[in-house]
Amino acid sequence: MKVKFIGGAGTVTGSKTLVESNGLRILIDCGQFQGIKSLRELNWEPLPVLPSTIDFVLLTHGHLDHCGWLPRLVNQGFKGKIYCSGPTKEITKLILLDSAKIQEEDARLANEKKFSKHEIAEPLYTVEQAKQVFPLFRVVKTNESVPLDAEISAVFVNAGHILGACSIELHLENKILVFSGDIGRDNDVLMYPPTKPKKADYLFLESTYGNRLHPETDTKLELETYINNAVDKDGTVIVPSFAVERAQTIMYLLWQLKQEGKIPNIPYIIDTPMGINALDIFSNNKQWHKLSLEECHAMSEMFTLVSDYQESLDVMFDKQPKVVIAASGMVTGGRVLSYLEHYIGLPETTVIIVGYQAEGTRGRKLLEGATDIKIHGKYYPVLANILEIKGLSAHGDQKDLLNWLSALENKPKKVFLVHGENEPADELRIKIIEKYGFDCSVAMMGQEFEL
């Protein structure tokens, strides 16, 4: 049996791990690379194996860095089955369609405004190519064995993180391989704690926050303070947000603050069609999260839901103070870019960063104090107030990741750390060795191991 790391190793994007056993090829996740250009360019490179020779894709969850390369995989010949939970299927469909629309729009703008280095800019994939993925989905129930062939089966278990997110146990060759996917927090606002693995011969653990502990600060109080300060200056608040889970968490906290009379009666706007659709998925999958149906409806009613681009323009040119939640979370695309074009140069504007910002993304550059930012080929001065709320991450921190290993009844032969930049991953490696004595190493892109 072989395992090859072809994405999500040494970086937090592009998650792809290939398992080969008895002539079968199984791909765990099929993510898109984001961030620095050298990573984004990998999206255009062929896989080290022909997609037509891959039999199954097992999808941990529906974020772009875990599912966003599926249209390329299918377009290049993959005809197998894609197994995932019910919410993951629905979220992935939203994410892929949204991503494809952004790809098409970016290519159109690049050609129109001639800011691409290519003679003709092309999208990574089109909406039509994204739709070709959908018939291949197979929904699985959690905690039930799914036979892939006579001697290989998989079990999906709740990972917290976002709606439908799962860790995957792969049972093959009398061994258990456990792929964590992205691990949620033990005390998340919306999601239930992740289920800990009990047995694993080989374990593949994410390490996004491997060197960080989430602060013990009062997230609600931070949100309240930042909004009131911005409104006192007659400014608009822009929250770049992942459309799934993060947007709903912020909505829930803002709804609570409004109920408590702690934030002003100004427009609160969700401008992400995907985020609006995700609200329906939340309502239809009550067993996956802590909110009641009544809370889902009540918090939705507080917000103006914007899906039409003309409505976006109306919101943008409305001078009154407001709070706008718009995708994407790492400011790599989506409608938040249009808002930033309009507002980033105004000192009364407040931009609140609420999630992990990968290396090379606009979000990371803003946090690092960039004085100007490039959007659609043009530079804009950063005069807005850039703030961060660290307590809103959907990823478990170092303590949560170490705790996730605490229920193992056996000592794994090996723990591979994936989905983390090198420094966090290496610090987590040291902590795992100190606490548990496991053989642990940081996976690197392109590495292959025989198990």
ABEGO torsion letter per residue (X at the ends): XBBBBAEGBGBABGBBBBBBBGGBBBBBEBBBBBEBAAAAAAAABBBABBAAABABBBBABABAAAAAAAAAAAAAGBABBBBBBAAAAAAAAAAAAAAAAAAAAAAAAAAAAGABABABBBBABBAAAAAAAAAABBBBBBGBBBBABAABBBBBBBAEGBBGBBBBBBBBGGBBBBBAEBBBBAABAABBBBBBBABBABBBBBAAAAABBBBABBAAAAAAAAAAAAAAAGBBBBBBBBABGAAAAAAAAAAAAAAAGABBBBBBBBBBAAAAAAAAAAAABAAABABBAAAAAAAAAABBBBABAAAAAAAAABABBBBBBBOBAAGABEAAAAAAAAAAABAABBBBBABBBBBGBAAAAAAAGBABBBBGGBBBBBABBBBBBAAABABBBAAAAAAAAAABABBBABBBBBGBBAAAAAAAAAAAAAAAGBBBBBBBBGBBBBX
